[in-house]
Amino acid sequence: MPAKETIELLNWIENVAWRCICCEHYFGLTTGLSGKFWPLVQNALGEAVCVFWSHLFGNRTDALHYSQFFSREDVVRTANGFAAPAVKNRLIKKIGFGEKEYKEFWKEVKNCRDQFVAHKEVSSKGLIFPRIQNCRIMVEELRVILEELVEKWHEACPGDSELKTLKDFYAWNSNKALSNKCQEEFSKGVLWLREELGNKTLYPSAKDGG
């Protein structure tokens, strides 16, 4: 049975992973749309992807870094394949990288976060997003690994209600289901926005209390 702190950490990681994946899906859905509004939204979503990805894969000393979680004793002892080195190999293999290619990609994301998101370096030429689709693919694979880990825990403790809840959560919220939800919510959001803007004045007058 995993420690209570381990379950809490898994929930934190899942929360960040979920948001990272959603932002990348919405980034793709808003890419190429004309005007001034959508490019601004797209840039904000791309920046968010880099931030969320960095929480999980950036600095090893961060509490949410995947290596911190997969170095916990109650995780490592679950079964073969859940130690940090094995997890890393699986993650970078998923995006088709070796160690050298992954190091270059890691620098791309880190530089984007450091130079354009967390800070603004005025000497920089302009925002260049890294290959953020790879960010999403890595995070999706991380969720698959977490799901497999929860399954192992549940097999060992089938009567534990908290583990059953986690198991059911992943069963109903697969990466494919999350992708479908993002497309559905994006469509609903665009329709809602069109209706709202059609019924409201964007900048209320002083007479209206604006």
C-alpha positions in Angstrom: 0.0 0.0 0.0 1.5 3.4 -0.9 1.9 6.0 1.7 -0.7 8.8 2.1 2.0 11.4 1.0 2.7 9.4 -2.2 -1.0 9.4 -3.2 -1.2 13.1 -2.5 1.9 13.7 -4.7 0.4 11.6 -7.4 -2.7 13.7 -7.4 -0.6 16.9 -7.6 1.3 15.5 -10.6 -1.9 14.4 -12.3 -3.4 17.9 -11.9 -0.4 19.5 -13.6 -0.3 16.8 -16.3 -4.0 17.3 -17.0 -3.5 21.0 -17.4 -0.4 20.6 -19.6 -2.2 18.3 -22.0 -5.3 20.4 -22.2 -3.3 23.5 -22.9 -1.4 21.8 -25.7 -4.6 20.6 -27.3 -6.1 24.1 -27.2 -2.8 25.4 -28.5 -3.3 23.3 -31.6 -6.9 24.2 -31.9 -6.1 28.0 -31.9 -3.1 27.8 -34.1 -3.5 29.5 -37.5 -6.6 31.4 -36.5 -6.6 35.0 -37.8 -7.1 38.3 -36.0 -5.6 39.6 -32.8 -7.5 37.7 -30.2 -6.7 34.1 -31.2 -3.0 34.5 -31.7 -2.8 36.1 -28.2 -4.7 33.1 -26.8 -2.5 30.7 -28.7 0.7 32.3 -27.3 -0.6 32.2 -23.8 -1.5 28.5 -24.1 1.9 27.7 -25.5 3.6 29.5 -22.6 1.4 27.5 -20.2 2.5 24.2 -21.8 6.1 25.1 -21.2 5.5 26.0 -17.6 3.5 22.9 -16.7 6.0 20.6 -18.5 8.8 22.2 -16.6 7.1 21.5 -13.3 7.3 17.8 -14.2 10.5 17.5 -16.2 12.5 20.7 -15.6 14.4 21.0 -12.3 15.1 17.7 -10.6 14.9 19.3 -7.2 11.3 20.5 -7.7 8.8 18.5 -5.7 6.7 17.7 -8.7 9.6 16.5 -10.9 8.8 12.9 -12.1 12.1 11.6 -10.8 11.2 12.7 -7.2 8.0 10.7 -7.4 9.5 7.6 -9.0 12.4 7.5 -6.5 10.0 7.1 -3.5 10.4 3.7 -1.8 6.8 2.7 -2.0 6.8 3.4 -5.7 10.0 1.7 -6.6 9.2 -1.5 -4.7 5.8 -1.9 -6.5 7.1 -3.8 -9.5 9.9 -3.7 -12.1 9.7 -0.7 -14.4 8.7 2.0 -11.9 12.1 3.3 -10.9 13.1 6.8 -12.2 15.7 5.6 -14.7 13.3 3.1 -16.3 10.5 5.7 -16.4 12.8 8.2 -18.1 13.9 5.7 -20.8 10.2 5.0 -21.5 9.3 8.7 -21.7 12.0 9.7 -24.1 11.5 6.6 -26.2 7.9 7.6 -26.6 8.9 10.8 -28.4 11.5 8.9 -30.4 14.6 10.5 -28.7 17.8 9.1 -27.4 19.6 10.7 -24.4 21.4 13.3 -26.6 18.3 14.4 -28.5 16.3 14.6 -25.3 18.9 16.8 -23.7 18.6 19.2 -26.6 14.8 19.2 -26.4 14.9 19.7 -22.7 17.1 22.8 -23.3 14.6 24.1 -25.9 11.7 24.0 -23.4 13.8 25.4 -20.5 15.1 28.3 -22.6 11.5 29.1 -23.7 10.4 29.1 -20.1 13.4 31.0 -18.8 13.7 33.6 -21.6 10.1 34.3 -22.6 7.7 33.0 -19.9 9.1 33.2 -16.3 11.4 36.1 -17.4 11.6 38.4 -20.4 15.1 38.8 -21.9 14.9 42.0 -23.9 17.9 40.9 -26.0 16.0 37.9 -27.3 14.9 38.0 -30.9 11.4 36.8 -30.2 9.3 34.0 -28.8 10.1 30.6 -30.4 8.0 27.7 -29.1 9.8 24.4 -28.7 8.4 21.3 -30.2 5.6 21.4 -27.6 3.6 18.5 -29.2 6.4 16.4 -27.7 5.7 18.0 -24.3 2.1 16.7 -24.5 3.2 13.2 -25.7 5.6 12.9 -22.8 3.0 14.0 -20.3 0.5 11.6 -21.8 3.0 8.7 -21.4 3.6 9.8 -17.8 -0.2 9.5 -17.2 -0.1 6.0 -18.7 2.7 5.0 -16.4 0.8 6.4 -13.4 -2.3 4.5 -14.4 -0.3 1.3 -14.6 1.2 2.0 -11.2 -2.3 2.6 -9.7 -3.4 -0.7 -11.3 -0.6 -2.5 -9.5 -1.4 -0.9 -6.2 -5.1 -1.8 -6.6 -4.2 -5.4 -7.5 -2.3 -5.6 -4.2 -5.0 -3.9 -2.2 -8.3 -4.5 -4.0 -10.4 -3.4 -1.0 -8.8 0.1 -0.7 -11.5 2.6 -1.7 -9.0 5.4 -2.5 -7.1 3.2 -4.9 -10.4 2.1 -6.5 -11.3 5.8 -7.0 -7.9 6.4 -8.7 -8.3 3.4 -10.9 -11.7 4.4 -12.0 -10.5 8.0 -12.6 -7.9 6.8 -15.1 -10.4 4.4 -16.7 -12.8 7.3 -17.4 -10.1 9.9 -18.2 -7.8 8.3 -20.6 -5.6 10.5 -22.9 -8.0 9.8 -25.8 -11.0 10.8 -23.6 -9.1 14.0 -22.6 -8.4 14.9 -26.2 -12.1 14.4 -27.1 -13.2 16.6 -24.1 -10.8 19.4 -25.2 -12.3 19.4 -28.7 -15.8 19.4 -27.3 -15.2 22.1 -24.8 -13.4 24.3 -27.3 -16.4 24.1 -29.7 -18.8 24.9 -26.9 -16.5 27.8 -25.7 -16.4 29.4 -29.2 -20.1 29.2 -29.5 -20.6 30.7 -26.0 -18.1 33.5 -26.7 -19.9 34.4 -30.0 -23.2 34.5 -28.2 -21.8 36.5 -25.3 -20.1 39.1 -27.5 -23.3 39.4 -29.5 -25.3 40.3 -26.4 -22.9 42.5 -24.6 -20.9 45.7 -25.2 -17.2 44.8 -24.9 -16.3 48.2 -23.2 -19.3 49.4 -21.1 -19.9 53.2 -21.1 -19.6 55.3 -17.9 -23.3 55.5 -17.9 -23.5 51.7 -17.5 -21.1 51.8 -14.6 -18.0 50.9 -16.6 
